[in-house]
Amino acid sequence: MSSIRPLFVVAGVGNGTGKRQLWRCRLFGRLGYRVALISRRPEHLNKVTNEINQNGGEAAAFPVAEYTPNSIRSAFSSIRSHFPVSTSPLRVAVFNAGYGIWKPFLEITDEEVRESLDTHVVAAFAFSREVLLEFTKNDPETASEGGKGGSSKRGTLIFTGATAAIRGNITTSAFAAGKFGVRALSQSLAKEFGKQNIHVTHTIIDGAIDIDRARGSGNGPTGETIPDTRLRPDSIAKSYLHFVEQDSTAWSWEIDLRPAQEKW
């Protein structure tokens, strides 16, 4: 019989973000969580899943063709079959799916606007619904299994945001509209479900991520990499864990993360 271990679910493992997701999943895996990954990019999804398993974790991939409500519901159905709630109660979920579109306003197409809103907002609604339905089944007294603290918590839902979630800019109209929507959704859910001991949070990522692709480009005047100018994936992961470990008497809804040298 499988031992009871908490489940960590993340949606969104795309091109260039696999390293970032790996750190989060590896960290939660070390704490005893089983890991379920949802993505529409199977090559990156499988890479992250295999790397977690090869390093002693327990992860499974759940590819989707697109981030539609039906696809997300289907993915969660597969997750429940693979990780039965009796042995793997869902405790932490991260919505990281995104669609980057940076163009002057008059060049943006109807399809790009729709893709941004579908990915950031419609998919976030569907993901949240599946997660919150699972959280409401949890017993608050056992919500800290596999983690530290937060003994009265039924679960933690984390949304990955961006600077565009609070500030529009040139070429970000479609992207910011989607990110503003995710932020508003997270705040609404935090207020509604906090009373049920469910912690909903939003993280603003304000700066470049120090993944392999970015690190090779350099950011100094002669191409060198200047320290503290990019966010480290492992440090972001620790901040996400901090959300999970917060006691219900002192919860954060939102944090913003930036490197020391970010010009904000």
Residue frames relative to the residue before (quaternion, step in Angstrom):
aa qw qx qy qz dx dy dz
M 1.0000 0.0000 0.0000 0.0000 0.00 0.00 0.00
S 0.4659 -0.6857 0.4846 0.2792 3.57 -0.91 0.92
S 0.4774 -0.6544 0.5034 0.3007 3.53 -1.09 0.74
I 0.5063 -0.6305 0.4878 0.3290 3.57 -1.20 0.48
R 0.1111 0.7741 -0.6113 0.1218 3.54 -0.71 1.16
P 0.5125 -0.6605 0.4438 0.3228 3.62 -0.97 0.77
L 0.3601 -0.7330 0.5465 0.1854 3.54 -1.24 0.58
F 0.1663 -0.7476 0.6394 0.0676 3.53 -1.12 0.90
V 0.0618 -0.8028 0.5930 0.0003 3.61 -0.71 1.08
V 0.0084 -0.7849 0.6196 -0.0007 3.56 -0.96 0.87
A 0.1737 -0.7660 0.6130 0.0859 3.56 -1.02 0.89
G 0.7507 0.3531 -0.2815 0.4822 3.54 -0.75 1.08
V 0.2614 0.7116 -0.6063 0.2404 3.56 -0.15 1.33
G 0.0979 0.8593 -0.4891 0.1136 3.53 0.34 1.28
N 0.7562 -0.3669 0.2912 0.4569 3.52 -1.36 -0.11
G 0.8159 0.2128 -0.1781 0.5072 3.55 -0.72 1.08
T 0.7196 0.4218 -0.2560 0.4886 3.61 1.19 -0.29
G 0.4201 0.7333 -0.4612 0.2705 3.59 1.22 -0.11
K 0.6419 0.5273 -0.3236 0.4531 3.58 0.96 -0.85
R 0.6468 0.5199 -0.3182 0.4584 3.57 0.98 -0.88
Q 0.6808 0.4766 -0.2911 0.4739 3.59 0.90 -0.90
L 0.5950 0.5829 -0.3637 0.4170 3.57 1.05 -0.72
W 0.6525 0.5163 -0.3235 0.4506 3.58 0.90 -0.87
R 0.6618 0.4986 -0.3185 0.4605 3.59 0.90 -0.87
C 0.6966 0.4789 -0.2787 0.4557 3.54 0.82 -1.02
R 0.6437 0.5166 -0.3267 0.4606 3.58 0.98 -0.80
L 0.6435 0.5261 -0.3251 0.4510 3.58 0.97 -0.83
F 0.6972 0.4457 -0.2823 0.4854 3.59 0.84 -0.92
G 0.5981 0.5623 -0.3558 0.4467 3.58 1.13 -0.61
R 0.6480 0.5158 -0.3173 0.4620 3.58 1.01 -0.80
L 0.6750 0.4817 -0.2867 0.4796 3.58 1.17 -0.56
G 0.6597 -0.5540 0.2931 0.4147 3.57 1.27 0.16
Y 0.4952 0.6586 -0.4331 0.3653 3.58 1.24 0.15
R 0.3471 -0.6359 0.6346 0.2691 3.51 -1.27 0.52
V 0.2611 -0.8011 0.5304 0.0932 3.58 -1.05 0.79
A 0.0629 -0.7708 0.6337 0.0164 3.56 -0.94 1.00
L 0.1091 -0.8164 0.5667 0.0195 3.57 -0.74 1.09
I 0.1370 -0.7761 0.6141 0.0414 3.55 -0.93 1.04
S 0.2133 0.7758 -0.5720 0.1597 3.59 -0.84 0.95
R 0.3723 -0.7051 0.5512 0.2456 3.53 -1.25 0.46
R 0.6303 0.4641 -0.3403 0.5211 3.59 1.28 0.30
P 0.2313 -0.8427 0.4651 0.1413 3.60 0.23 1.26
E 0.6208 0.5618 -0.3706 0.4021 3.60 0.99 -0.67
H 0.6968 0.4325 -0.2692 0.5049 3.59 0.96 -0.82
L 0.5980 0.5746 -0.3456 0.4391 3.56 1.09 -0.75
N 0.7029 0.4616 -0.2670 0.4708 3.58 0.82 -0.99
K 0.6197 0.5497 -0.3451 0.4413 3.58 1.04 -0.73
V 0.6838 0.4717 -0.2892 0.4757 3.57 0.85 -0.95
T 0.6485 0.5281 -0.3185 0.4462 3.59 0.93 -0.90
N 0.6757 0.4930 -0.2956 0.4614 3.60 0.87 -0.94
E 0.6607 0.5153 -0.3178 0.4437 3.57 0.94 -0.83
I 0.6238 0.5235 -0.3379 0.4719 3.59 1.05 -0.72
N 0.6838 0.4905 -0.2856 0.4584 3.57 0.86 -0.97
Q 0.6678 0.5081 -0.3029 0.4518 3.57 1.00 -0.78
N 0.7085 0.4195 -0.2529 0.5080 3.56 1.24 -0.41
G 0.7130 -0.5060 0.2468 0.4180 3.56 1.14 0.63
G 0.5570 0.5993 -0.4017 0.4114 3.60 1.25 0.06
E 0.3436 -0.6992 0.5765 0.2464 3.54 -1.33 -0.10
A 0.1480 0.8083 -0.5423 0.1751 3.56 -0.21 1.31
A 0.0836 -0.7742 0.6251 0.0544 3.55 -1.25 0.51
A 0.3622 -0.7439 0.5322 0.1792 3.55 -1.10 0.83
F 0.0682 -0.7817 0.6198 0.0094 3.55 -1.07 0.84
P 0.1193 -0.8406 0.5263 0.0463 3.59 0.19 1.29
V 0.1109 -0.7582 0.6386 0.0715 3.54 -1.21 0.64
A 0.5132 -0.6469 0.4660 0.3178 3.56 -1.11 0.64
E 0.7823 -0.0638 0.0725 0.6153 3.55 1.13 -0.71
Y 0.4995 -0.6544 0.4762 0.3092 3.56 -1.23 0.42
T 0.2220 0.7461 -0.5868 0.2227 3.55 0.36 1.28
P 0.6564 -0.5070 0.3611 0.4263 3.62 -1.17 0.38
N 0.6591 0.5060 -0.3221 0.4536 3.61 0.92 -0.81
S 0.6524 0.5115 -0.3179 0.4601 3.60 0.98 -0.81
I 0.6648 0.4974 -0.3035 0.4675 3.56 0.97 -0.83
R 0.6367 0.5105 -0.3310 0.4739 3.59 0.99 -0.78
S 0.6453 0.5185 -0.3154 0.4639 3.57 1.01 -0.80
A 0.6361 0.5277 -0.3267 0.4584 3.58 1.00 -0.82
F 0.6738 0.4857 -0.3016 0.4681 3.58 0.93 -0.84
S 0.5957 0.5464 -0.3617 0.4645 3.57 1.10 -0.60
S 0.6629 0.4913 -0.2937 0.4826 3.58 1.01 -0.84
I 0.6205 0.5408 -0.3398 0.4550 3.58 1.05 -0.75
R 0.6663 0.5041 -0.3074 0.4555 3.59 0.92 -0.89
S 0.6393 0.5141 -0.3262 0.4697 3.58 1.11 -0.66
H 0.6988 0.4654 -0.2626 0.4756 3.57 1.00 -0.87
F 0.7804 0.1596 -0.0608 0.6015 3.55 1.02 -0.90
P 0.2086 -0.8151 0.5260 0.1243 3.64 0.17 1.22
V 0.5690 -0.6285 0.4159 0.3290 3.54 -1.01 0.86
S 0.5889 0.5981 -0.3680 0.4000 3.60 1.12 -0.54
T 0.7810 0.2665 -0.1457 0.5457 3.59 1.15 -0.59
S 0.7872 0.2164 -0.1109 0.5668 3.59 1.23 -0.36
P 0.0305 -0.8211 0.5700 -0.0014 3.62 0.41 1.14
L 0.4599 -0.6855 0.4925 0.2756 3.57 -0.90 0.93
R 0.0577 -0.8237 0.5640 -0.0114 3.58 -0.74 1.11
V 0.8013 0.1103 -0.0402 0.5866 3.61 1.06 -0.69
A 0.0201 0.7897 -0.6122 0.0349 3.57 -0.97 0.91
V 0.1300 -0.7853 0.6035 0.0458 3.56 -1.03 0.86
F 0.1697 -0.7553 0.6246 0.1030 3.56 -0.88 1.00
N 0.0128 0.8314 -0.5477 0.0936 3.53 -0.35 1.34
A 0.4175 0.7280 -0.4627 0.2857 3.60 1.27 -0.02
G 0.0823 0.8096 -0.5756 0.0807 3.56 -0.99 0.79
Y 0.1797 -0.7474 0.6276 0.1236 3.52 -1.33 0.32
G 0.2059 -0.8156 0.5342 0.0841 3.55 -0.39 1.26
I 0.1364 0.7683 -0.6147 0.1153 3.55 -0.72 1.09
W 0.0599 0.7968 -0.5937 0.0950 3.56 -0.51 1.21
K 0.2716 0.7459 -0.5493 0.2610 3.56 -0.21 1.34
P 0.5815 -0.5168 0.4666 0.4208 3.57 -1.21 0.31
F 0.6493 -0.5857 0.3215 0.3632 3.55 -0.98 0.91
L 0.7195 0.4672 -0.2668 0.4391 3.60 0.82 -0.96
E 0.6550 0.4993 -0.3164 0.4707 3.60 1.26 -0.14
I 0.5488 0.6292 -0.3922 0.3862 3.59 1.25 -0.22
T 0.3323 -0.7620 0.5276 0.1749 3.57 -0.87 0.97
D 0.6535 -0.4954 0.3929 0.4162 3.55 -1.29 0.32
E 0.6428 0.5381 -0.3209 0.4407 3.56 1.00 -0.83
E 0.6637 0.5026 -0.3083 0.4602 3.60 1.00 -0.77
V 0.6125 0.5244 -0.3428 0.4821 3.57 1.06 -0.70
R 0.6695 0.5018 -0.2950 0.4615 3.56 0.89 -0.97
E 0.6518 0.5173 -0.3202 0.4528 3.60 0.94 -0.85
S 0.6469 0.5195 -0.3206 0.4570 3.58 0.96 -0.82
L 0.7061 0.4501 -0.2688 0.4760 3.59 0.84 -0.94
D 0.6375 0.5264 -0.3345 0.4523 3.59 1.01 -0.74
T 0.7035 0.4683 -0.2683 0.4624 3.56 0.93 -0.93
H 0.7580 0.4082 -0.2239 0.4569 3.56 0.77 -1.01
V 0.8012 0.3181 -0.1467 0.4852 3.58 0.87 -0.90
V 0.7173 0.4378 -0.2745 0.4674 3.61 0.61 -1.08
A 0.6756 0.4796 -0.2962 0.4753 3.58 0.90 -0.89
A 0.6271 0.5380 -0.3382 0.4505 3.59 1.04 -0.73
F 0.6133 0.5357 -0.3401 0.4703 3.59 1.06 -0.74
A 0.6889 0.4860 -0.2852 0.4559 3.58 0.83 -1.00
F 0.6478 0.5128 -0.3114 0.4694 3.59 0.95 -0.88
S 0.6628 0.5163 -0.3044 0.4489 3.57 0.90 -0.95
R 0.6390 0.5364 -0.3338 0.4388 3.57 0.93 -0.85
E 0.6744 0.4870 -0.3021 0.4654 3.59 0.88 -0.91
V 0.6634 0.5096 -0.3030 0.4565 3.57 0.94 -0.89
L 0.7061 0.4762 -0.2795 0.4433 3.58 0.79 -1.00
L 0.5888 0.5532 -0.3684 0.4600 3.58 1.10 -0.57
E 0.6649 0.4826 -0.2979 0.4861 3.57 1.05 -0.75
F 0.6454 0.5366 -0.3252 0.4355 3.58 0.93 -0.87
T 0.6615 0.5289 -0.3239 0.4216 3.59 0.93 -0.83
K 0.6212 0.5355 -0.3404 0.4599 3.59 1.24 -0.30
N 0.5963 0.6156 -0.3508 0.3773 3.58 1.22 -0.45
D 0.4240 -0.6571 0.5655 0.2621 3.52 -1.25 0.59
P 0.4551 -0.7121 0.4528 0.2842 3.65 -0.59 1.03
E 0.6317 0.5663 -0.3449 0.4016 3.59 1.03 -0.68
T 0.7616 0.3291 -0.2015 0.5206 3.61 1.14 -0.42
A 0.3737 0.7803 -0.4466 0.2281 3.58 1.24 0.22
S 0.6737 0.5044 -0.3114 0.4413 3.61 1.16 -0.32
E 0.3046 0.7656 -0.5177 0.2301 3.61 1.19 0.24
G 0.8147 0.2251 -0.1822 0.5025 3.56 -0.83 0.98
G 0.7539 0.3236 -0.2032 0.5344 3.60 1.20 -0.26
K 0.5059 -0.6193 0.4963 0.3380 3.53 -1.23 -0.48
G 0.8579 0.1358 -0.0862 0.4880 3.55 -1.01 0.79
G 0.7028 0.4864 -0.3304 0.4003 3.54 -1.33 -0.30
S 0.1589 0.8658 -0.4672 0.0831 3.56 1.13 0.72
S 0.7023 0.4411 -0.2865 0.4797 3.61 1.15 -0.36
K 0.5200 0.6633 -0.3866 0.3744 3.57 1.28 0.23
R 0.3376 -0.7401 0.5458 0.2008 3.57 -0.99 0.84
G 0.7777 -0.2191 0.1540 0.5687 3.57 1.11 -0.52
T 0.2746 -0.7462 0.5855 0.1579 3.55 -1.32 0.36
L 0.1032 -0.7756 0.6223 0.0236 3.55 -0.83 1.08
I 0.0820 -0.8183 0.5686 -0.0173 3.56 -0.60 1.21
F 0.1632 -0.7627 0.6198 0.0866 3.56 -0.95 0.95
T 0.2977 -0.7339 0.5833 0.1804 3.56 -0.94 0.92
G 0.0870 -0.8134 0.5751 0.0072 3.55 -0.61 1.16
A 0.3147 -0.7192 0.5850 0.2038 3.53 -1.32 -0.34
T 0.7036 -0.4257 0.3408 0.4556 3.54 -1.29 0.15
A 0.6242 0.5699 -0.3264 0.4232 3.57 1.08 -0.74
A 0.5570 0.6123 -0.3921 0.4013 3.60 1.23 -0.24
I 0.7790 0.2789 -0.1559 0.5395 3.58 1.20 -0.43
R 0.8004 0.1728 -0.0820 0.5682 3.59 1.22 -0.27
G 0.2623 -0.7581 0.5797 0.1429 3.54 -0.62 1.14
N 0.0653 -0.7976 0.5993 0.0177 3.55 -1.21 0.46
I 0.7051 -0.4027 0.3398 0.4745 3.55 -1.30 -0.01
T 0.8402 0.1508 -0.1819 0.4881 3.58 -0.98 1.03
T 0.6691 0.5186 -0.3225 0.4236 3.65 1.16 0.03
S 0.3027 0.8017 -0.4912 0.1560 3.63 1.18 0.13
A 0.7159 0.4241 -0.2657 0.4868 3.62 0.80 -0.92
F 0.6547 0.5090 -0.3094 0.4653 3.58 0.97 -0.84
A 0.6842 0.4902 -0.2881 0.4567 3.58 0.86 -0.96
A 0.6017 0.5618 -0.3662 0.4339 3.59 1.01 -0.71
G 0.6741 0.4834 -0.2892 0.4777 3.57 0.99 -0.84
K 0.6883 0.4804 -0.2848 0.4629 3.59 0.91 -0.90
F 0.5908 0.5385 -0.3627 0.4789 3.60 1.09 -0.64
G 0.6514 0.5321 -0.3112 0.4424 3.57 0.98 -0.85
V 0.6457 0.5131 -0.3180 0.4676 3.59 0.97 -0.85
R 0.6531 0.5157 -0.3164 0.4555 3.58 0.94 -0.87
A 0.6587 0.5022 -0.3092 0.4672 3.58 0.92 -0.87
L 0.6319 0.5259 -0.3288 0.4648 3.59 1.01 -0.81
S 0.6733 0.5052 -0.3094 0.4424 3.59 0.84 -0.95
Q 0.6608 0.4997 -0.3181 0.4610 3.59 0.95 -0.79
S 0.6375 0.5239 -0.3240 0.4627 3.58 0.99 -0.80
L 0.6792 0.4829 -0.2888 0.4712 3.57 0.92 -0.92
A 0.6127 0.5545 -0.3535 0.4383 3.59 1.02 -0.75
K 0.6926 0.4700 -0.2789 0.4708 3.57 0.93 -0.87
E 0.6907 0.4877 -0.2893 0.4488 3.58 0.96 -0.81
F 0.8036 0.3362 -0.1550 0.4660 3.59 0.82 -0.98
G 0.4469 0.6835 -0.4628 0.3448 3.57 1.23 -0.08
K 0.6222 0.5558 -0.3285 0.4427 3.58 1.07 -0.74
Q 0.6970 0.4283 -0.2632 0.5114 3.57 1.25 -0.41
N 0.5294 -0.6596 0.3793 0.3753 3.56 1.28 0.42
I 0.4926 0.5950 -0.4604 0.4374 3.56 1.07 0.84
H 0.2582 -0.7973 0.5372 0.0954 3.55 -0.68 1.17
V 0.0355 -0.7900 0.6118 -0.0187 3.59 -0.61 1.16
T 0.0293 -0.8315 0.5513 -0.0617 3.55 -0.75 1.09
H 0.1927 -0.7559 0.6156 0.1115 3.54 -1.35 0.35
T 0.1343 -0.7965 0.5879 0.0449 3.57 -0.88 0.98
I 0.2219 -0.7567 0.6029 0.1211 3.55 -0.82 1.04
I 0.1789 -0.7679 0.6095 0.0827 3.56 -0.67 1.13
D 0.0162 -0.8291 0.5557 -0.0596 3.57 -0.24 1.31
G 0.7399 0.3264 -0.2605 0.5273 3.55 0.17 1.29
A 0.6187 -0.5475 0.4151 0.3810 3.54 -1.30 0.24
I 0.3958 -0.7025 0.5452 0.2294 3.55 -1.15 0.74
D 0.4031 -0.7258 0.5110 0.2226 3.57 -0.94 0.89
I 0.1752 0.7557 -0.6012 0.1918 3.55 0.42 1.27
D 0.7370 -0.4431 0.2646 0.4365 3.56 -1.25 0.33
R 0.6623 0.5231 -0.3201 0.4303 3.58 0.90 -0.91
A 0.6903 0.4729 -0.2810 0.4699 3.55 0.94 -0.92
R 0.6426 0.5540 -0.3349 0.4098 3.56 0.94 -0.87
G 0.6680 0.5270 -0.3096 0.4245 3.58 1.00 -0.70
S 0.6259 0.5804 -0.3442 0.3910 3.58 1.17 -0.45
G 0.3118 -0.7555 0.5186 0.2511 3.60 1.10 -0.62
N 0.1058 -0.8161 0.5653 0.0577 3.58 -1.13 0.53
G 0.5304 0.6082 -0.4214 0.4139 3.56 1.23 0.31
P 0.7136 -0.4760 0.2984 0.4185 3.61 -1.24 0.21
T 0.7621 0.3019 -0.1909 0.5400 3.59 1.16 -0.49
G 0.6911 -0.5057 0.2682 0.4413 3.57 1.22 0.47
E 0.5196 0.6290 -0.4305 0.3861 3.59 1.24 -0.04
T 0.4645 -0.6541 0.5178 0.2972 3.56 -1.30 0.31
I 0.2751 -0.7636 0.5668 0.1417 3.58 -0.70 1.11
P 0.4951 -0.6769 0.4486 0.3090 3.63 -0.80 0.94
D 0.8484 0.2180 -0.1586 0.4555 3.55 -1.29 0.55
T 0.5254 0.6157 -0.4359 0.3934 3.57 1.07 0.66
R 0.7506 0.2725 -0.1853 0.5727 3.61 1.30 -0.12
L 0.4997 -0.6474 0.4878 0.3054 3.54 -1.15 0.64
R 0.3357 -0.7315 0.5561 0.2072 3.57 -0.91 0.90
P 0.5363 -0.6562 0.4241 0.3193 3.61 -0.85 0.91
D 0.6591 0.5073 -0.3295 0.4468 3.60 0.96 -0.78
S 0.6392 0.5138 -0.3308 0.4669 3.59 1.09 -0.64
I 0.6097 0.5252 -0.3465 0.4821 3.59 1.07 -0.67
A 0.6398 0.5367 -0.3224 0.4456 3.57 0.95 -0.88
K 0.6551 0.5085 -0.3139 0.4623 3.59 0.97 -0.82
S 0.6274 0.5218 -0.3375 0.4692 3.58 1.08 -0.66
Y 0.6293 0.5137 -0.3338 0.4781 3.58 1.06 -0.70
L 0.6364 0.5178 -0.3255 0.4700 3.56 1.02 -0.78
H 0.5931 0.5701 -0.3626 0.4379 3.59 1.06 -0.68
F 0.5969 0.5475 -0.3558 0.4662 3.60 1.03 -0.74
V 0.6891 0.5028 -0.2796 0.4407 3.55 0.82 -1.06
E 0.7258 0.4569 -0.2435 0.4529 3.57 0.99 -0.83
Q 0.4892 0.6781 -0.4409 0.3264 3.60 1.19 -0.25
D 0.4351 -0.6798 0.5314 0.2571 3.53 -1.02 0.87
S 0.5908 -0.6301 0.3811 0.3296 3.56 -1.08 0.74
T 0.5948 0.5515 -0.3812 0.4436 3.61 1.23 -0.09
A 0.7905 0.1680 -0.0884 0.5823 3.61 1.24 -0.23
W 0.1135 0.8197 -0.5449 0.1349 3.55 0.39 1.28
S 0.2732 -0.6980 0.6297 0.2042 3.54 -1.27 0.51
W 0.3100 -0.7063 0.5930 0.2310 3.55 -1.09 0.67
E 0.8349 0.0500 0.0302 0.5474 3.60 0.82 -0.94
I 0.0097 -0.7429 0.6683 0.0372 3.49 -1.23 0.67
D 0.2047 -0.7377 0.6179 0.1793 3.55 -1.25 0.37
L 0.1904 -0.7904 0.5800 0.0507 3.51 -0.93 1.03
R 0.1434 0.7748 -0.6038 0.1206 3.55 -0.87 0.99
P 0.5162 -0.6206 0.4752 0.3502 3.60 -1.13 0.51
A 0.6816 -0.5241 0.3300 0.3897 3.54 -1.20 0.56
Q 0.7435 0.4225 -0.2272 0.4659 3.60 1.01 -0.77
E 0.4056 0.7217 -0.4792 0.2917 3.61 1.26 0.09
K 0.3266 -0.7425 0.5551 0.1844 3.60 -0.92 0.93
W 0.1354 0.8216 -0.5338 0.1470 3.54 0.11 1.30
